[in-house]
Amino acid sequence: MNDTPAPQALAHAMTVDVEDYFQVSAFNEALSRDDWSKQSSRVVANTERLLDLYDTHNIKITFFVLGMVAEQFPDLVKQIHSRGHEVASHGYSHKLIFEQSPDVFHEETKRSKLMLEDLIGQAVRGYRAASYSITKKSLWALDTLTELGFDYDSSIFPVHHDRYGIPEAPREIHRAQSANGGVLTEFPLSTALLGSTTIPIAGGGYFRIYPYWLTNMLWRRAIAETEAPQVFYLHPWEIDPDQPKIDGLSLLSKFRHYFNLGKCEKRLAKHMNNFSFTTMASIIDKKNAGPLKTVRYTPQAFR
């Protein structure tokens, strides 16, 4: 399978969702939030490993930082910023949006955005929801994001999934108009087509579960199909095979979280050798300089 570098004219978005291993949504079934404080945090060391890796490859990326992490480890946020990377928001508590009220979501999102802006001394432009939880039943969240002044969002996964996804959503960067008339740029998570089936390829568990030759092939296919930048994501805990194990998980959650943790870092280095990467903001600024399709995100539009 072709493992030579792809043409470098097209840069893609490399992103990290900065959260600790015990804060993942799938662990809610086995670990109470009240017990988070009892867990040994590993997010700083794992994020610093990624920062060093990106330095080695001489790329700048986008870090979507969880507000709870920023609150506990403000120097980590400052370090991300001082090393030349983009700081964006991953919300505050990592609660799924469709399990929150609009008022609670507004307050949490505002709190996280202001906290990050205070730490880095500049506006935070981007947002990504916990577990991509802007779905058909939480489209109202886009109203909040536009009201709070976000320039772009990267929360919508145009796939079928048991926890997230809007399969009918566009696969490429576009302008999303919320029900209140606000507009922001949507940078959806990457997919490829296998026949008539849309396959998620953006990273995370998919990156660890698929053999790398398949990821490489699907990325090249998506680039050829769309002629547009793709999105890659992962979490700091995905390069940490020595993290403490959480008991009581379902077999599916256990598989999704722990599979191939020991291979992820080497695969990531290979992926960066094969494709060109940059921040989300830099790609969006170039895209916004030209015409973009506007999509109305209302319940009526996505039935």
Residue pairs with C-beta under 8 A, 6 or more apart in sequence:
1 213
1 216
1 217
2 216
2 217
2 220
3 213
3 216
3 270
3 274
4 274
5 273
5 274
5 275
6 219
6 220
6 223
6 274
6 275
6 276
8 276
9 276
10 223
10 227
10 228
10 229
10 276
11 229
11 276
11 277
11 278
11 282
11 283
12 229
12 230
12 231
12 232
12 275
12 276
12 277
12 278
12 283
13 61
13 62
13 154
13 187
13 229
13 230
13 231
13 232
13 277
13 278
13 279
13 280
13 283
14 54
14 59
14 61
14 62
14 232
14 272
14 277
14 278
14 279
15 61
15 62
15 63
15 64
15 128
15 154
15 231
15 232
15 233
15 280
16 47
16 50
16 61
16 62
16 63
16 64
16 233
16 234
16 235
16 236
17 64
17 66
17 90
17 128
17 233
17 234
17 235
18 43
18 47
18 63
18 64
18 65
18 66
18 69
18 76
18 80
18 90
18 235
18 236
19 43
19 66
19 69
19 90
19 94
19 235
19 236
19 237
20 39
20 41
20 42
20 43
20 69
20 236
20 237
21 39
21 42
21 43
21 237
21 240
21 243
21 244
22 31
22 36
22 39
22 244
22 246
23 36
23 66
23 68
23 94
24 94
24 131
24 235
24 237
24 257
25 94
25 96
25 130
25 131
25 133
25 163
26 249
26 253
26 256
26 257
27 246
27 249
27 253
27 257
29 248
29 249
29 250
29 253
30 246
30 247
30 248
30 249
30 253
31 39
31 246
31 248
39 244
40 244
41 72
41 73
42 236
42 237
42 240
42 243
43 69
43 73
43 76
43 236
43 237
44 73
44 76
46 236
46 237
46 239
46 240
47 63
47 76
47 80
47 236
48 76
48 79
49 236
49 239
49 265
50 236
50 239
51 79
51 80
51 83
51 85
53 265
53 268
53 269
54 60
54 61
54 85
55 83
57 269
57 272
57 273
59 272
59 277
59 278
60 84
60 85
60 86
60 278
60 279
61 85
61 86
61 277
61 278
61 279
62 85
62 86
62 88
62 126
62 279
62 280
62 281
63 80
63 85
63 86
63 87
63 88
64 88
64 89
64 90
64 126
64 127
64 128
64 154
65 76
65 77
65 80
65 87
65 88
65 89
65 90
65 116
66 90
66 91
66 92
66 94
66 112
67 89
67 90
67 91
67 92
67 93
67 108
67 111
67 112
67 115
67 116
68 92
68 93
68 94
69 76
70 76
70 77
70 112
70 115
70 116
70 119
71 115
74 119
77 87
77 116
77 119
77 120
78 119
78 120
80 87
81 87
81 119
81 120
85 279
86 125
86 126
86 279
86 280
86 281
87 116
87 119
87 120
87 124
88 124
88 125
88 126
88 127
88 128
88 280
89 109
89 112
89 113
89 116
89 124
89 126
89 127
89 128
89 150
90 112
90 127
90 128
90 129
90 130
91 108
91 109
91 112
91 127
91 128
91 129
91 130
92 108
92 109
92 111
92 112
93 108
93 130
94 130
95 108
95 130
96 130
96 131
96 133
97 105
97 129
97 130
97 133
97 134
97 135
97 138
97 141
98 133
98 135
98 137
98 138
99 133
100 108
102 140
102 141
102 143
102 144
105 141
105 144
106 144
106 147
106 148
109 127
109 144
109 145
109 148
110 148
113 124
113 127
113 148
113 149
113 150
116 124
117 123
117 124
123 149
124 150
125 150
125 151
125 152
125 281
126 150
126 151
126 152
126 153
126 154
126 280
126 281
127 145
127 150
127 152
127 153
127 154
127 155
128 153
128 154
128 155
129 141
129 153
129 155
131 163
131 164
132 155
132 156
132 157
132 163
132 164
132 165
132 189
133 155
133 163
133 164
134 141
134 142
134 153
134 155
134 156
134 166
135 164
135 165
135 166
136 166
136 299
136 302
136 303
139 178
139 179
139 297
139 298
139 299
139 302
140 178
140 179
141 155
142 153
142 176
142 178
142 179
142 182
142 184
142 297
143 178
143 179
143 180
143 182
145 153
145 178
145 182
145 184
146 178
146 180
146 182
146 183
146 184
147 180
147 182
150 184
151 184
151 185
151 281
151 284
152 184
152 185
152 186
152 187
152 280
152 281
152 284
153 176
153 184
153 185
153 186
153 187
154 186
154 187
154 188
154 189
154 231
154 280
156 166
156 169
156 176
156 186
156 188
156 189
157 164
157 165
157 166
157 188
157 189
157 191
157 200
157 202
158 165
158 166
158 167
158 168
158 169
158 170
158 171
158 188
158 189
158 191
158 198
159 165
159 167
159 189
159 191
159 198
159 199
159 200
160 167
160 198
161 200
166 302
167 198
168 302
169 186
169 188
169 295
169 302
170 186
170 188
170 293
170 295
171 188
171 190
171 191
171 198
171 226
172 188
172 226
172 228
173 185
173 186
173 187
173 188
173 228
173 229
173 283
173 284
173 287
173 292
174 185
174 186
174 188
174 292
174 293
174 294
174 295
175 183
175 184
175 185
175 186
175 292
175 293
175 294
175 295
176 183
176 184
176 185
176 186
176 294
176 295
176 297
177 183
177 294
177 295
177 296
177 297
178 184
178 297
179 297
179 298
183 294
185 284
185 287
185 288
185 292
186 295
187 231
187 280
187 283
187 284
188 231
189 200
189 202
189 231
189 233
190 200
190 201
190 202
190 219
190 222
190 230
190 231
190 232
191 198
191 199
191 200
191 201
191 202
191 222
192 198
192 199
192 201
192 218
192 219
192 221
192 222
192 225
193 199
193 221
193 225
194 218
199 218
200 206
201 210
201 215
201 218
201 219
201 222
201 230
202 230
202 231
202 232
202 233
203 231
203 232
203 233
203 234
204 233
204 234
204 235
204 238
205 256
205 257
205 259
206 215
207 215
207 232
207 234
207 238
207 264
207 267
207 268
207 271
208 238
208 259
208 260
208 261
208 263
208 264
208 267
209 256
209 259
209 260
210 218
212 267
212 270
212 271
215 267
215 271
216 271
216 274
219 230
219 274
219 275
222 230
223 230
229 283
229 287
230 275
231 280
232 271
232 277
234 264
234 268
237 243
237 261
238 261
238 264
239 261
239 264
239 265
239 268
240 261
241 261
241 262
243 261
245 258
249 257
295 301
